[in-house]
Amino acid sequence: DVRQGKGNVIVNHAMISKRHYNAALKIIRKVASAGYTVSPLVRVFEEGEGFEGRRVPKGKVMIATLCSITLDAILHHAGIPISPMFGGMVQVLERKPLRFTDLISYSGSTLDPLEIFSAKGLSSVLKAVETGNGYVLANFREIPMDAMVKAKEELKKAEKFSINGVLRIGEPNTPVLGVPVRINHVGIAVLGGTNMLTALSEVGIPVEIKAIEGFMDIKEMVDINELSLKS
């Protein structure tokens, strides 16, 4: 509920070794601060804790991040039909999104497209953060053009509760970051919620990433900057 900042959100998660926790936390903070994610909100599960039927093994830590599909849910809750079209890679040039360079259709894949790109090591999220040039994970959605104004209003409300991630909202019948839209529709490019997690593998931290892994009460999550390094 974007009016009250409460309710369940959809999350991704990453499993890492406890010994990599401090390094991972620093990387995730850096990516979140640069704005290459849906939200800085996270939840850390220690060894022995469980989530969605999965228990964290000994010597491991699991980090949950907000999934971009949460934005779909916000619009759907407001009565706006939204169609997930593609997951892909967006080229960032001089800290601005330039274009989608690779796309996988949601209808043509049994796996989450961003999981596929992440597993192939095609992103350069940290490079985009540090130099302003790189490739980040993103999704492409479509909404009816008549819903554009209302969609912008709902997404603006979500920003008050640290939920954002919108790269660009297009105009009716106009391509967005090089991707054409269906007639009478508007395209929306949204950052992937796994960008913070994918950045870990880019620096050599072994990580097991799972996208769209379940629901969590947003009140259970905290801003990444509120977490402390482990001694």
N, C-alpha and C positions, 0 to 999 in steps of 0.2 A: 504494500500500500504506500504509494509515493507521497500521499498526503500526510501520513503519520510516521513514515520511516520504520514500518514494522512488517513482519510476514516472513515467509520462506523464500529463499533465493536458491538458484541452481549453482552448484560449485564444481570446479575441477580440483584434482589434487595431485601432489607429487610426493613420492616416497624417496627419502635420502638417508644416508648414514648420519648418525648423531654427530660424528666427528666433523662433518661438513656443515653443520647447522649455522655456525657463526658466519662462515664465508657466504653461505646461501642467503642468509638474512641481509647481509650487506648488498648483495647483488639485487635482490628483490626490492629493497628500499630504493636503490639507484634507478631501477626501471620504473617503479611507481612514481618517484619524484619527477621523472621526465615526462610522465603522462602517457606512457605506452601500455596502458592496461585499462580494464573496465572499472576497476576500483582498487584502492589501497587496502581494502578490508581483507583480512585473512583469519584463519583459525589454525592453530598448531595442535596436532595430536601427538602425544608422547607414546613411547612403547607401552604396549598393553591396552591402550585405549582403542575403542572401536568406532567405526562409522559406516553406515549402510552395509552392515554385515561383514565388514573387513576390519581385522584387528592389526594394529601396528606391531610388527615383529620386534624382537629384542635387538637393540642396537640401531634402531631406525627412528625416524621422525617423519610424520606426514603433514604436509602443508596444504591447506585448502584455500583456493582463490575463487573469486566470483566469476562465473561463466557469462559470456556475452548473451547467452539465450535468456538471461534474466531481463534484458532490455525487451526482448520479444514478449515476455510474460507481462511486463509493465504496459506495453501497448495493447496487448490482447485484453488485459484487465480493463483497459479504458474503452474497449469496444472497437479497437482498430485492427482489421485483418492484416497480418504480416506474413510474408512468405520468405523463408530462408532459401536463398538461391545458390550461393557459392561460398566456399571457404577458400582462402588463397593467401598470396604474398603481396604486400604493398611495398613498392619502392619509396623510400623516404629520401628526399634530396633537400639539403640545407634546412633540415628540421620541418619540412612540409611534405605531406603525402602527395606523391606524383601520380602513380598509376598502379593498378593491379598488374603484376607480371605473370602470375600463375593462378589458375583457378581449377577447382574440382567441384562439380555439381553435387549438392546434397542428395538429389534424387538418384544420382548414378553411383553412389558409394555406400557400402554397409558400415564403413568406419567414418568417424568424424574427420572431415578433410584436414582440419588443423593438426590433428594427431598425426596424419600422414606426412604433412610438411615438416612437422617438428621431428618426427622419427628419422627423416631423411637428412636432417641437419642443414636445411636450405636457408634458414633464417640468419640474420645478423642483427639481432635486437640490440645487443650491447654496443655494437658499432654505431647504430643509429642514435643511441643514447649519448655516447661519448663524442662522436664526430659530427652528428647531424645527418649522416648519410648511411643508409643500410636498408635491410629488408625485414619487415615485421609481419606477424600473422594478423589476418583480418577476415571479416565475414562481409558478405553482401546480401542485403535484404531488399524487399520491395513492399511498398504499401500503396493502396489506391491514392490517386492524386488528391481526391477530395478530403483525405484524412491528413494531409501534410501539416496544416496549421495546428491541428489538435495534437498530432504526434510530437511536434516541436515543443508544445506546451508541456506535455507529459514528461518528455525527456529532460526538460529544464527543471521540472519539479524534482526529478530523481537526483539531479546534481547536488541538491541540498543535503542528501544523505550519502554522499561520496560514491554515487553510481553515475558513470559517464561513459567514456570510451568511444563516442561518436566521432569518426574522422570527418565525415562529410554527409550532408543531406542535400540531395540534388533538387532539380526542378522537374516538373512534369515532362515526361517523354524525352528526357535529356540524359545522356550517359554520365555516370559517376566514376571518376578515376579510370576512365577508359572502358567501362563496362556499360553496354546498352541496357535499357530497361524496356519492359513490355509497354504497349500502348496504354495510356491513361494511368500510368503508375509513376511512382517516385522511388529512386534508389537511395539506400542508406548504407554507407560503409562504416563498419564498426570494428574496433580493435578486438583481437582475440584475448580472452581472459587468461590464456596460457602463455602469453608473452613473457611474463615474469618468471615462469617456470622453465620455459625453453632457454632463457638466458643462462640458466645454471649449466646446462649441457654445453653451451658455447664456451664456457671457461673450464670445461673438463670435469665438472662435478657430476658423478654418476647419478642419474635421476630417472625414475620411472613415472611418466606422466600419464594420467588418465583424464580425459575430457568428459564433461557432462556426467559426473559421478553420483549425483544425488541432490537432495534438498537439505537446506540448513536454515535455521532461524537466524535472521540477520543480526539479531541482538547477541548471538554467540560469537560474532566476529569482531575483531578489533583492527584499528589502523596499524599497518605494518610498523610505523614509527613509534608505536607504543610498546613494542616488544623489546626485551633486553637481550643482549648477548649472553651466552652461557659461560660461566667461569670454568 
